[in-house]
Amino acid sequence: MRTSIATVCLSGSLTDKLQACADAGFDGVEIMDTDLTVSYESPEEIRALCQRLGLRIDLFQPFRDFEGVSEELLAENLRRAEAKFQLMNRLGAETILVCSNAGTATVDDDAVVAQQLAALADLAAGYGIRIAYEALAWGRYVNDYRHAWRLVQLADRPNLGTCLDSFHILARGHDPAEIEHIDGEKIFFLQLADAPQLDMDVLSWSRHHRLFPGEGSFDLSGFLTHVLKAGYTGPLSLEVFNDTFRQTDVTSTAAHARRSLTWLADRASAANGWSTDRLPSAQSPRSVDFVEITGSDLGAADETLDQLGFTFRGKHRTKQVRLWTLGSTRIILNEQSQQPAPHLSAIGLLVDDAGQALARGAALGAPVVFRRTYAGDHELRALGAPDGTVIYFNDAPAEDTWVTEFEGGQAAVESSHAVDHINLSYRWHEFEETVLFFHSVLGLQAQTPENVPSPQGLVRSQVMRTADATVRLPLNLAPPTAPLPPRHIAVTCTDILELARRAQERGLRFLSIPDNYYADLHARFGLDEDYLSQLKTLNLLYDRDADGEFIHFYTPTIGGLFLEMVQRTGTYDGYGAANAPVRLAAQRRQLRPLR
Amino acid sequence: MRTSIATVCLSGSLTDKLQACADAGFDGVEIMDTDLTVSYESPEEIRALCQRLGLRIDLFQPFRDFEGVSEELLAENLRRAEAKFQLMNRLGAETILVCSNAGTATVDDDAVVAQQLAALADLAAGYGIRIAYEALAWGRYVNDYRHAWRLVQLADRPNLGTCLDSFHILARGHDPAEIEHIDGEKIFFLQLADAPQLDMDVLSWSRHHRLFPGEGSFDLSGFLTHVLKAGYTGPLSLEVFNDTFRQTDVTSTAAHARRSLTWLADRASAANGWSTDRLPSAQSPRSVDFVEITGSDLGAADETLDQLGFTFRGKHRTKQVRLWTLGSTRIILNEQSQQPAPHLSAIGLLVDDAGQALARGAALGAPVVFRRTYAGDHELRALGAPDGTVIYFNDAPAEDTWVTEFEGGQAAVESSHAVDHINLSYRWHEFEETVLFFHSVLGLQAQTPENVPSPQGLVRSQVMRTADATVRLPLNLAPPTAPLPPRHIAVTCTDILELARRAQERGLRFLSIPDNYYADLHARFGLDEDYLSQLKTLNLLYDRDADGEFIHFYTPTIGGLFLEMVQRTGTYDGYGAANAPVRLAAQRRQLRPLR
């Protein structure tokens, strides 16, 4: 399937955008009129640049406020249009998007409007140009794709067709199934955008909050299916107005955009049993194979892991790397780094087929990460997430493969401890790309986001997890002016009071929780005084819902990360979000000088 | 009038917030339950700190989801409440905010709900606590202040009253006039928040987009009048949930918040002819007295001003300062600076009474700026705007006062040139505070904002101007990741073609405008080829609406600023917003290396 993207999705000058689109592997572009207007390159230069880059100019857009007007204004609008047709001939663009009139329309008469569209098409024909007429969701009289299609049929000109935009159709809640009644050859263009479900005016929603496919709430796979079943054979093109993507690095945003189309085409093909545009199947992670912490001196991490009851399993036979385990939780400490601050650098995932997982990621444009493998060492393959975190794939039991490379440590101790979740944090402009990465590459599902107050602003929290909830990644989005919150690894246990007591005996200094928190716990849950006092002594946090309880504690922060031990009872399915403000305030206090 | 503020409005720890509230001159605070919960200080310490700082704890808040529940849940809710009453006794807080139930209500029966509120009040009475019951805009059954008041009347307890929140009332479009029917003594608390008029769900609007009074669209002066006429004598308290203010510096945000209440109290008193809480009257600027450019070497500015036809009026007799004029436009070049980059550092305004203007600003918390004045020099007094730009006030003709201090230059040349507007740019988190400053101190009115696309994201543009439009300040808000756009001074002329030609002859290199812009102008306006070619040769920009035309050009950027010459015909009242993307793209190109 051919792919295209509107230049308005991206930051930079028009030539920056075109270069980035070509680098990302798009087949074509929609050139936004304003992007050309502010550009110093002539239309001929842009045409030649696109030719060199292998980009087809699939669409020139938009032409606004044309139809449903007085005779006098029609003449003026035809003059305006002709000037743009001349420009398009210089540019080598053959199709123009005409949006339904949202500003100057005064005539709500389909026969008149169709006549006016026919006149425009006849004028365009002289320049070899096709008109793709689209119903804007906020068009004055025409704001439904079915109405736009009726007008195209009424006007009945070979070079007049319709343009479908998923946003304008799905945001209004119009049934996309009727797209199948449109003659596929008359669908001149297809624009795709996702969006979060927001309850706000459709114009602001469209102009500021669109997302790339896979990042929002729209069923774009179903939408695309209807369009393809109608017989559409043109490109899949992205038109995403988003305040963030207009600012982010043009090269990485174009790659991010391209990934969304690869994912979408696969989804639609999979849903319909088509063999084209298929990706290697998503390998839903079975469990966390390991987590890697990197830094130039990880002594503090060794000490903390020991205090928590982890077993030191030894040093890697060829690398400056150590392994600690607790039940199935494996933490690798990697001191082969120039970056001094300890940070969560990699996650290993157990999958059914590591080769497929890698191939899928690579097909979705994720970089395959090189890892030096010595003779006799088990080879683990990995991908780079958008922020540089490395994601390894293993499809064999760790204890039988790479774990055997560690020497000089203690024997494994059997226990039920496992990774509960891994909390990752991101800057505000890295978020959507990360959500799409985990969703498209690993098949993780995004849960409903929450906002957590911190002393430095609201932190947005969005959990991504497998359908069976065995692998869970809460993502935290830092407010723009705040430092990145630390990441953390949460490990399950069955008797957290006992574990915490033993950790305390071994010298662990817990993240200190204020007394007021326990007064609030008492008020909220009416916990038994004795139990409450145990929680307080050990700096444990508590949450409860109808399904069960969640009891947990945090270690102090080591560089950019910390650990959390958690106990779940019943079928409690959250992450103690009510306690997150306490943690964020406590961590900030830990990091700043006392006043 | 006493002033108060909810701690949730501000960033930082609870002790940071309290210190900032005291510094800003608030009389009291509303302590947010969560702010106390995450705090390490005991309730007794917070109480003692508030006492030392002279802050009364006016309210403890919120208590949620109490009423309209089953008997069983009621018992649990009373237990929850009692724990908070005990906490309030330790804290020394006497009033608690109880919001209408938005989560657990199942009983929509006023008699039952009133009984439950009465039970709560009776329990509170034992602790000497008053209940202020408030209708949330999204309460399940109670979401109208009149309904909350009926329930308070039905329950009929001396320590049960209502809390009014401007947001919950005005966002729902409920008529605030009926507040006057409430017994003033039963209005236990008043929360004030402004907001922009947004078309979105009321919960998100409330939680993220509230503003301080004077920054949004609500008629808070009218609202406050109704409350005061009802006989309310408690504090005016701010409760503003805003994603930005939660991040900005706590001290400056508290001062900003305090200014909004001073302004509001004055407005309400003025509207009602009351003599209390009045400020010195706003001195609407008559015209721009001067603009000052500061930098360590302003030779490039001298050259540009000369090329534009400004007259060099000489050097100041005591300072490293030069004066250039064009008609009534006076530009001061100030080289007394350690900051090398030229920047727009000060604006002088002609007002009727400079002393009043200064006194009003000072009463609104704006810092009075010290300026060294030598013997015989005219004394100009000034205030600092939130971003540090200095605002001078003069109430005598410049040519008769400070202009005479400049020596060795040419004589003034009579002409009609004047300052058309001054465009100021701000970082995203400085914006609301700046809007409030210009609105409250100078009485400028905010126009409807626009979004202008730039290569680095959307720039928000908001014009502030006098009612008669003689002094106009378009404010530009930079996207978070983009550098601050340069500021500029726009000067009127009557024959811009002639002025541009002469400037070109004198060697001015205009900001270069792309040819594609002229092709677009041709398409949009069908301008005469000859005229269009003149515009193109001189890099002039053009706009037109039903009222007239706007023709303008830009100089290249000098440090952080540039100049614009403009010609208006008819009654065109805009600023050429359609041309702003061209300027922003051209300026970015000027600043970055060619690829």
Interface residues (C-beta under 8 A of the other chain):
Chain A: V8 S11 G12 S13 T15 D16 D33 T34 L36 T37 V38 S39 Y40 E41 S42 P43 E76 R79 R80 A83 K84 L87 L198 D199 M200 D201 S204 R207 H208 D243 R246 Q247 T248 W428 H429 N451 P453 P455 Q456 G457 L458 P479 P480 T481 A482 S512 P514 D515 N516 Y517 A519 D520 H522 A523 R524 G526 P581 V582 L584 A585 A586 R588 R589 R595
Chain B: V8 S11 G12 S13 T15 D16 D33 T34 L36 T37 V38 S39 Y40 E41 S42 P43 E76 R79 R80 A83 K84 L87 L198 D199 M200 D201 S204 R207 H208 D243 R246 Q247 T248 W428 H429 N451 P453 P455 Q456 G457 L458 P479 P480 T481 A482 S512 P514 D515 N516 Y517 A519 D520 H522 A523 R524 G526 P581 V582 L584 A585 A586 R588 R589 R595
